[in-house]
Amino acid sequence: MAAIELTNVSKRFAGSSAVRQVSLSIRDGEFFVLVGPSGCGKTTLLNMIAGLEDVSEGEIRVDGERVNDIDPRERNMAMVFQSYALYPHMTVRENMAFPLKLAGLRRDEIDRRVTAAAGILELEALLERRPRALSGGQRQRVAMGRAVVREPRAFLLDEPLSNLDARLRVQMRTAIARLQRRLGTTTVYVTHDQTEAMTLGDRIALLHEGEVLQIGTPRELYEQPASLIVAGFIGSPAMNFLPGRCTAGRLELPVGPLAAAGVADGSPVIAGFRPEHLHLVRGEDGQGDGPVFAARVEVIEWLGADLFVYFDVALRDFEAANLPAEPGVVPGTDARRSLVARIDPGASLKEGDAIRLRLDPAHVQLFDPHRGACLAPGGAEH
Amino acid sequence: MTGRVAEGRPLERLLWGAGGTVVVSYALIPVFWIVSLSLKRSADIGDGHFFPRRVSLEHYAAVFGDHRFSAALLNSVGIAALSTLAAVLLGMFAAYAIVRLQFPGRRLVLAAALSIAMFPPISIIGPLFNLWRTIGLYDTWAGLILPYMTFTLPLAIWTLAAFFRELPWDLDRAARIDGATPLQAFVHVIVPLAAPAVFTAGILVFIFAWNDFLFASALTSTGNARTVPAAIAFFTGSSRFEQPTGSIAAASVVVTLPIILVVLLFQRRIVAGLTAGAVKE
């Protein structure tokens, strides 16, 4: 077990930089997630920790010891690859014993450890099979087993679940979390899936174009995103964004005005709010503060415990430039913006219904439309 | 649509069959002719029949009775085996380095290897003959193995490089993480997986060395290193008026058989991919 400390770590490939000035410290026994869209440099960063890639600049320390120039085999870290990288010519037992044989352990010790790891991962019945005779989920478990037998200082997992189908992925996610709690081994987990990051991580580092945008607990990233990109990446469905203007302590939005403090007058802003901070208004009760507006239901997603309502909002005369792109929406339809609300699943709505929604002003976050930085964190203020 | 397919099917099958027959007969009739000749009695050699009227093994007896032929056979086996072993071993290291290491000029190495293999051998025979005479490699095994390597090594490098490129890089990385040195990763993971490619390369290289006539006839003079293809050219008939056709045919069959056997034996191995299951499908 080990604490891993990265200081200003950079990686350059032939002129372009894949990782830029990353500093983070991973605590002993922590489950740390590196999350970001594909091509953000998260796998490169993991490979540098493992020793598979040279560090162009900066320093990596494990338990205080500088490991930049230490060969991967001396680092005693175990890695699970996205492709699993099982040795196809070896049985499951041989696959798991391979790192131990290389380490020069005695036969009985190897047997003991392989049996123990096979027990933890329920691989006993598969020990004499070869990888090609295994299903995707079984291969994944063997890859985990090969990491576990090492009793390494750290587990490095590179998108270990992305080749599994959705159901198995959820099962294995829980299994990995349970395994890590049980062993208490420092774990660095790379994923592009924000759900995996939120559910697994003690802490998360969100990477974008080779830079760390924010490090924090899942709750911090969800409730107090430091920038537009973080706010847009974390959360499913994604956060809603609307352009706004600040005048005389009030925030003007396409859906109506609301009270806001701490922002310079006249400056354009982008307001962000989560789908759960829109509430369905019934009848004329209009209780609570915040703007109430009318909308027409475009699409309904009913998931049993959740009900997501998608609707359009006219942007009127608000400046729509610099809003984060909506996936799947052709640019040029700037006059409207699609929003989503998470409401009580008991509400009987159908597509085309006219509804009225209230925006909870306590949870509106303001972002600088040019730099993307958070101006007023809604959740923290109240 | 369906009607057309049903209509076309017998015709298609007929054309495939006819095409196949033409190709197979074109390839195999000379082989059968040689086999037939080798089994005829000396008196029947020129009788104009495709099948021997009476089968006789006299030519085989004559060929194996000749100590020069057995010496040549030993030379052939030894020289072909050694050049195959050396070419495959060195080719493996070279191909792995070219595929996995980033170094300037690796494309150049591959291109250079290919251009050497394309070099017309006849153009180097003259200088090689003088050179070998001077430094004492003339009429030795090494004197043949070395020039063979210049042609077989590029062949091995190209075959193996193409295969290594298909092996997922994650396997090398996993082995390194698991505590292997680069050499251990190569020996324990890459080489076992490359077995089919090694067999393929080995067989190609072996056939090249085994079949060579040019170097073997120019760079040898005695039974020391003369291989079978060269030795056949020096066969003589039992009298000066007799062509040694039967003996030549018998010797040809003897040197062709091992190649056919090796290919038939290992074709499964060559075709089979061991990598199934290494990564997600």
Interface residues (C-beta under 8 A of the other chain):
Chain A: A50 G51 L52 P72 R73 N76 M77 A78 M79 F81 Q82 S83 Y84 A85 L86 Y87 P88 H89 F98 P99 L102 A103 R130 P131 R132 A133 L134 G136 R139 R146 R150 N163
Chain B: P168 D170 L171 R173 A174 A175 R176 I177 D178 G179 A180 T181 Q184 H188 V189 P192 L193 L274 T275 A276 G277 A278 V279 K280
